[in-house]
Amino acid sequence: MVHSMERWRRIGWLLAAVLVACARVSLLAQQSAETTEIGWVGLFNGDLVEWLENENRLQSLCANLSRTADEYLCRDEKLAPKVHVVRLRAGPSENAAPAGSLLVIATPGKGLRALFVSVRGGPATEFRPDLFDGDWGYGPYFHETFLERRATWFRLPEGPFLNGTWINATDFGGEPEVRLLETQQIVSSPLGDLLVLGIERGVLRARLEQDADMWCEPGKRPPLRPWQEIRIPVSDLYTPTGHLRLHKKYTRGC
């Protein structure tokens, strides 16, 4: 009986390992041959970011009004949240089936919020994009991982989005706001803080970050210490649902 239970336990572990491997293979297969880009697409536009500054600009925005009801109406208007809605699709076309909606809310002095409303109904799901910095004065960084790109259409990962959800980034207005993983970038990762050396043949080449890579101290930059290259399969950069495990380390500079 004990041997039988152990055998089934080992079979369970094997099945789990197979499922994880299949998820990674599926993720690589999902990435279109049209692009080998690894990165994030912005879920905002300039108007939303500018609206966030209303709290700091309130005196000038309502400067010509005396302390009357008009002034208070002006203050309420300029400090009210601004909402931008983007329709999501089940394919990279306006003719594809609906896949829900993305709501981005800009509240002056507080920042951006993102919510997903599923086509299946139910309450909206608030989420934080994968590349994020709450201080909109830097970047701004309010970007979600994309798995595939076709012109201005980007396929988003699962959670909170449904599998196979696409967004047309031009629905925010203007050109898509894209940030890519690039050579010499410093990123945080499950393996530690890394400096990207390159991406080739499905492998990320990197090394551990050193003080000299982002030298912000007075005096001469120190020389690099001996290092070893780290090679990471691109599939390992993503969670099973497709979210990048990497994050730009220095979103605010030094």
C-alpha positions in Angstrom: 0.0 0.0 0.0 2.8 2.4 0.9 4.6 1.6 -2.4 1.4 2.2 -4.3 0.8 5.6 -2.7 4.4 6.6 -3.4 4.0 5.6 -7.0 0.9 7.7 -7.4 2.6 10.6 -5.7 5.5 10.4 -8.2 3.0 10.2 -11.0 1.4 13.4 -9.7 4.7 15.2 -9.6 5.5 14.1 -13.1 2.1 15.4 -14.4 2.6 18.7 -12.7 6.0 19.1 -14.3 4.6 18.2 -17.7 1.8 20.8 -17.3 4.4 23.5 -16.4 6.5 22.6 -19.4 3.5 22.6 -21.7 2.5 26.1 -20.5 6.0 27.4 -21.3 6.0 25.8 -24.8 2.5 27.2 -25.4 3.7 30.6 -24.3 6.6 30.5 -26.8 4.2 29.3 -29.5 1.9 32.2 -28.8 4.6 34.7 -29.6 4.1 35.6 -33.3 6.9 35.1 -35.8 6.1 38.8 -36.7 7.9 40.0 -33.6 10.5 38.9 -31.1 9.9 42.0 -29.0 9.8 41.5 -25.3 8.2 44.3 -23.3 5.2 46.3 -22.1 2.5 48.4 -23.7 1.3 51.6 -22.0 -2.3 51.8 -20.6 -2.6 55.5 -20.6 -2.3 58.7 -22.6 -0.9 62.2 -22.2 -4.3 63.7 -21.3 -4.7 61.3 -18.4 -1.3 62.0 -17.0 -1.7 65.8 -17.4 -5.0 65.5 -15.5 -3.2 64.0 -12.5 -1.4 67.3 -12.1 -4.6 69.3 -11.6 -4.1 69.2 -7.8 -0.8 71.0 -8.2 -2.2 73.5 -10.8 -5.5 74.2 -9.1 -4.7 77.8 -8.2 -3.9 78.7 -11.8 -6.7 76.6 -13.2 -9.3 78.5 -11.2 -7.4 81.7 -10.8 -9.9 84.0 -12.4 -12.7 83.0 -10.2 -13.6 84.8 -6.9 -14.4 82.8 -3.8 -17.9 82.1 -4.9 -19.9 79.0 -6.0 -18.2 79.2 -9.3 -14.8 78.7 -7.7 -16.0 75.6 -5.8 -17.5 74.2 -9.0 -14.2 74.8 -10.7 -12.3 72.9 -8.0 -14.8 70.0 -8.0 -14.5 69.8 -11.8 -10.7 69.9 -11.9 -10.3 67.4 -9.1 -12.8 64.9 -10.4 -11.6 61.5 -11.7 -11.2 61.3 -15.4 -12.2 57.9 -17.0 -10.9 56.5 -20.3 -12.6 53.3 -21.7 -11.0 51.0 -24.2 -12.9 48.1 -25.8 -11.0 44.8 -25.8 -11.3 42.2 -28.5 -10.8 38.4 -28.9 -8.5 39.0 -31.9 -6.4 41.8 -33.5 -9.4 43.4 -35.4 -12.3 45.7 -34.6 -14.5 43.0 -36.1 -13.3 40.4 -33.6 -15.6 39.3 -30.8 -15.7 41.6 -27.7 -13.4 40.5 -24.8 -14.5 43.1 -22.3 -13.4 46.6 -21.5 -10.4 48.3 -19.9 -11.1 51.3 -17.7 -8.3 53.7 -16.8 -9.1 56.3 -14.1 -6.9 59.3 -13.5 -7.5 61.0 -10.1 -5.6 64.3 -9.6 -3.0 64.0 -6.9 -3.6 60.2 -6.5 -2.5 58.6 -9.7 -3.8 56.1 -12.3 -5.9 53.0 -11.7 -6.8 50.2 -14.1 -9.9 48.0 -14.0 -11.0 45.1 -16.3 -14.6 44.5 -17.0 -15.2 41.1 -18.5 -17.6 40.4 -21.3 -18.9 37.6 -19.2 -20.2 40.1 -16.7 -19.5 40.4 -13.0 -17.8 43.2 -11.0 -14.8 45.1 -12.4 -11.4 43.7 -11.4 -8.8 46.3 -10.4 -5.2 45.4 -11.2 -1.7 46.9 -11.2 0.1 46.8 -14.6 3.3 44.7 -14.6 5.6 47.7 -15.2 4.4 50.3 -12.7 5.6 53.2 -10.7 3.1 55.1 -8.6 4.9 58.5 -9.1 3.7 59.6 -12.6 6.4 62.3 -12.6 8.8 59.5 -13.7 8.2 57.7 -17.0 5.3 57.4 -16.5 5.3 53.7 -15.9 1.8 52.2 -16.3 2.4 49.4 -18.8 1.2 45.8 -19.2 3.1 42.9 -20.6 2.3 42.1 -24.2 2.8 38.6 -25.8 2.3 39.5 -29.4 2.1 42.6 -31.5 0.4 43.1 -34.9 0.8 46.8 -35.9 -1.0 48.7 -33.1 -2.7 45.6 -31.7 -1.2 43.9 -28.6 -2.2 40.6 -27.1 -2.4 40.8 -23.3 -1.7 38.1 -20.8 -4.3 36.2 -18.7 -5.3 37.6 -15.4 -7.3 39.7 -15.2 -7.8 39.5 -18.9 -9.3 36.5 -20.7 -7.1 34.2 -22.7 -6.5 35.7 -26.2 -7.5 39.3 -25.3 -6.2 42.0 -27.7 -6.0 45.8 -27.3 -5.6 48.4 -30.0 -3.2 50.8 -28.3 -4.3 53.7 -30.6 -7.6 53.7 -28.7 -5.7 55.7 -26.2 -4.9 58.3 -28.9 -1.7 58.7 -30.8 1.1 56.1 -31.2 1.4 53.2 -28.9 3.5 53.8 -25.7 5.8 50.8 -25.7 8.8 50.0 -23.5 11.0 47.1 -24.7 13.6 44.9 -23.0 16.8 46.2 -24.4 20.6 45.7 -24.2 22.3 47.4 -21.2 19.0 47.7 -19.3 19.1 46.9 -15.6 16.1 44.9 -14.5 15.0 43.2 -11.3 14.2 39.5 -11.7 13.7 36.3 -9.6 17.4 35.6 -10.2 18.5 39.0 -8.8 19.2 42.4 -10.4 20.5 41.8 -14.0 22.2 43.8 -16.7 20.9 42.7 -20.1 23.6 41.7 -22.5 21.4 40.7 -25.4 18.5 38.5 -26.6 19.2 35.9 -29.3 17.7 32.5 -30.4 15.1 32.5 -27.6 17.6 33.2 -24.9 18.2 36.3 -22.7 21.9 36.9 -22.1 22.6 38.8 -18.9 24.9 39.1 -15.9 24.4 40.2 -12.3 24.3 44.0 -11.8 27.4 45.6 -10.4 27.9 49.0 -8.7 29.6 50.4 -11.8 26.5 49.8 -13.9 24.5 52.6 -12.3 27.1 54.7 -10.5 25.5 57.5 -8.7 28.2 58.3 -6.1 30.8 61.1 -6.2 34.1 60.1 -7.6 35.3 57.8 -10.3 33.2 54.9 -11.4 34.8 51.6 -10.2 36.0 49.0 -12.7 33.9 46.0 -13.4 34.6 42.9 -11.4 35.0 39.5 -13.1 31.6 38.1 -14.0 29.9 35.1 -15.6 27.2 35.3 -18.3 23.8 34.1 -17.3 21.6 32.5 -20.1 17.9 32.4 -19.4 15.3 30.9 -21.8 12.9 33.5 -22.9 10.0 31.3 -21.8 11.3 31.5 -18.2 10.9 35.3 -18.3 7.1 34.9 -18.1 4.7 33.5 -15.5 2.5 30.5 -16.7 -0.2 33.1 -17.6 2.2 35.3 -19.6 3.2 38.1 -17.3 6.8 39.2 -17.4 8.7 38.4 -14.3 11.1 41.3 -15.0 10.8 45.0 -14.0 12.9 48.0 -14.9 14.9 48.6 -11.7 15.7 52.3 -11.9 12.4 53.9 -12.9 13.4 57.1 -11.1 17.1 57.2 -12.1 19.6 57.2 -9.2 
